[in-house]
Amino acid sequence: MADPQGTSKPINFVHRDEIWKAYVKVEKDSASVWPSKWGSLTEAYKEYERECVKLKEVLRAEPPSGPAARPLTPTERNIQVAPAPPVPQTTQALIGWRSGHSNLQLEKYATVNHGRCSFLKELGWPFGACS
């Protein structure tokens, strides 16, 4: 019989059988001791289930109040998206074509500069050198 682990050591079937018997014995012993050690958890869980059922019945009977009960704000009033111009007929038309138009740019207020220092400043070049 081939060894499933791929080692070349011979398999001692009697030893493996004894290990399996010990494992099964420990499982049976644990199953018989469990109710005396942890049986109280079953009662606590049953009580928890009963409370959950009661709370669900109360929530079904009473409509929710507060911020969740307000009607939703129409999105047309707050969000306005300009109509998009036709997609240019190029192979790269899928990416970035909206940001080329000044009225459709994603940065509405200013350009975003996240860097702590400027590369041009490190080189000592004027800021308009790369544009």
C-alpha positions as CSV (number, residue, x, y, z in Angstrom):
1,M,0.0,0.0,0.0
2,A,1.4,3.4,-1.0
3,D,2.0,6.0,1.8
4,P,-0.3,9.0,1.3
5,Q,2.3,11.4,2.8
6,G,4.9,10.4,0.3
7,T,7.5,9.3,2.8
8,S,9.5,6.1,2.4
9,K,9.0,4.9,6.0
10,P,7.1,1.7,6.5
11,I,3.6,2.1,7.9
12,N,2.8,0.6,11.3
13,F,-0.9,-0.2,10.9
14,V,-1.3,-1.4,14.5
15,H,0.2,1.8,15.8
16,R,-2.1,3.9,13.6
17,D,-5.1,1.9,14.8
18,E,-4.2,2.4,18.5
19,I,-3.9,6.2,17.8
20,W,-7.3,6.2,16.2
21,K,-8.9,4.2,19.1
22,A,-7.4,6.7,21.6
23,Y,-8.8,9.6,19.6
24,V,-12.3,8.0,19.5
25,K,-12.2,7.3,23.2
26,V,-11.3,10.9,24.0
27,E,-14.2,12.1,21.8
28,K,-16.7,9.8,23.6
29,D,-15.4,10.8,27.0
30,S,-15.7,14.5,26.1
31,A,-19.2,14.0,24.7
32,S,-20.3,12.3,28.0
33,V,-18.7,15.1,30.2
34,W,-19.9,18.0,28.1
35,P,-23.5,18.3,29.6
36,S,-22.2,18.5,33.1
37,K,-19.6,21.2,32.3
38,W,-21.3,23.2,29.6
39,G,-25.0,22.1,29.7
40,S,-26.0,25.5,31.2
41,L,-25.2,27.0,27.8
42,T,-28.0,25.2,26.2
43,E,-30.5,26.8,28.5
44,A,-29.0,30.2,28.1
45,Y,-29.2,29.8,24.3
46,K,-32.9,28.7,24.5
47,E,-33.6,31.8,26.6
48,Y,-31.8,34.0,24.1
49,E,-33.8,32.6,21.2
50,R,-37.1,33.3,23.1
51,E,-36.0,36.9,23.7
52,C,-35.1,37.3,20.0
53,V,-38.5,36.0,18.9
54,K,-40.3,38.5,21.3
55,L,-38.2,41.4,20.0
56,K,-38.9,40.5,16.4
57,E,-42.7,40.4,17.2
58,V,-42.5,43.8,18.8
59,L,-40.6,45.3,15.9
60,R,-43.1,43.9,13.4
61,A,-46.0,45.4,15.4
62,E,-44.5,48.9,15.8
63,P,-43.2,50.9,12.8
64,P,-39.7,52.3,13.3
65,S,-39.4,55.9,14.3
66,G,-36.6,58.4,14.1
67,P,-34.1,59.0,11.3
68,A,-34.9,55.7,9.6
69,A,-38.5,56.6,9.1
70,R,-37.8,59.8,7.2
71,P,-38.6,59.8,3.4
72,L,-35.5,59.6,1.2
73,T,-34.2,62.9,-0.3
74,P,-34.5,62.9,-4.1
75,T,-31.1,62.6,-5.6
76,E,-32.0,65.0,-8.5
77,R,-32.2,67.9,-6.1
78,N,-28.7,67.4,-4.6
79,I,-26.6,65.7,-7.3
80,Q,-26.3,67.2,-10.8
81,V,-24.3,65.5,-13.5
82,A,-23.7,67.4,-16.7
83,P,-24.5,65.5,-19.9
84,A,-21.5,63.7,-21.4
85,P,-20.3,64.7,-24.8
86,P,-20.0,61.8,-27.3
87,V,-17.2,59.4,-26.8
88,P,-14.3,60.1,-29.1
89,Q,-13.6,57.5,-31.8
90,T,-10.1,56.4,-30.7
91,T,-8.6,53.2,-29.3
92,Q,-8.0,55.0,-25.9
93,A,-11.5,56.4,-25.7
94,L,-12.5,54.3,-22.7
95,I,-10.3,56.0,-20.1
96,G,-10.0,59.6,-19.2
97,W,-12.1,61.2,-21.9
98,R,-14.4,63.1,-19.5
99,S,-11.5,64.7,-17.5
100,G,-10.3,66.5,-20.6
101,H,-13.3,68.8,-20.6
102,S,-13.1,71.6,-18.0
103,N,-16.8,71.5,-17.1
104,L,-16.7,67.7,-16.5
105,Q,-13.5,67.4,-14.4
106,L,-13.7,65.4,-11.2
107,E,-11.7,67.9,-9.2
108,K,-14.3,70.7,-8.8
109,Y,-12.5,73.1,-6.5
110,A,-8.8,72.7,-7.2
111,T,-6.1,70.3,-8.2
112,V,-5.1,67.8,-5.5
113,N,-1.5,67.9,-4.3
114,H,-0.8,65.2,-1.8
115,G,3.0,65.3,-1.9
116,R,5.0,66.8,1.0
117,C,7.7,68.3,-1.3
118,S,7.9,69.0,-5.0
119,F,10.3,67.1,-7.2
120,L,11.0,70.3,-9.2
121,K,11.8,72.0,-5.9
122,E,14.3,69.2,-5.0
123,L,16.0,69.7,-8.4
124,G,16.0,73.5,-8.1
125,W,14.0,73.9,-11.3
126,P,11.3,76.5,-11.9
127,F,7.7,75.2,-11.3
128,G,6.7,75.8,-14.9
129,A,9.6,73.7,-16.3
130,C,7.5,70.5,-16.9
131,S,4.3,71.9,-18.1
